[in-house]
Amino acid sequence: LRSVRGASAAVAVQTVGVQIILAAVVFEPGEYQVLGASFALDATTHLFILSILCFAAFTFVGAVLLGHSYSFFAIGLATLGFALAATIAEPPALAVPFLVGAGLLALFGLGEERLRPRLVVGERKYIVAVTGAGASLMAAFALAETYEVSHEAGIISPLVALLVIGFGLVLAIFPFHFWLPDLAEMAPPMLVALILGV
C-alpha cells in the first residue's frame, strides 16, 4: 500500500509540474481551441491559472510530507481540473457548476476520517454552504444578465447581496463561516487547504 501512495503522489506532483511548465512556457494569452471548444486566455486568467497550479503543487508536496493516503492525490487532481475549468468557463455563469463540483469533490479526500461524528457534522454544513453558494451565484448571474438588458437600478442591490452571500459561504467569511470550525478542526490539514483553496 505504501508503494501505491508513493506512486500516486509522484504522479500528482509530476502532473502539476508539467501543467505549470505548459502554462508558463507554452500557453500565452490569446485564443485557443481545445476539443472543439474555444476560449480566450487573457493575462489575468493566465496569472490566475499559474497561481492555482502553484498552490496545488505546494498542497501535494505538503501532502507527501504529511503522509496523506493515496486517494487524496487522485481527489486533488480531479478537484484541480474542476477549478481550472472554472477559470476559463465562458460565459462566466458556467464557472459556478465547476466551482460547486470542485468543492463537493474535495470532500471525498476525507476517506476514513469521515467517520468522526464532529467531522460528519462539518461535512454536512459544508455541503449546505457550497450548494447554497452555487444557487446564490447562479441567481446573481441571472440578475446580471437581466441588468444588462434592462439597466434597471433596482436590480443592483439584490445582485450585490447575492454575490456577497455566495462568495461569503464559499470563503467562510463572517457571518457565513458556520461550516469552517467543525471541518477545519477535524479534517487533515492538506484537505482543509484544498477545500479553502477551491
Secondary structure, 3 states (H helix, E strand, C coil): CHHHHHHHHHHHHHHHHHHHHHHHHHCCCEEEEECCEEEEECHHHHHHHHHHHHHHHHHHHHHHHHCCCHHHHHHHHHHHHHHHHHHHCCCHHHHHHHHHHHHHHHHHHHHHHHHCHHHHHHHHHHHHHHHHHHHHHHHHHHHHHHHHHHCCHHHHHHHHHHHHHHHHHHHCCCCCCCCHHHHHHHCCHHHHHHHHHC
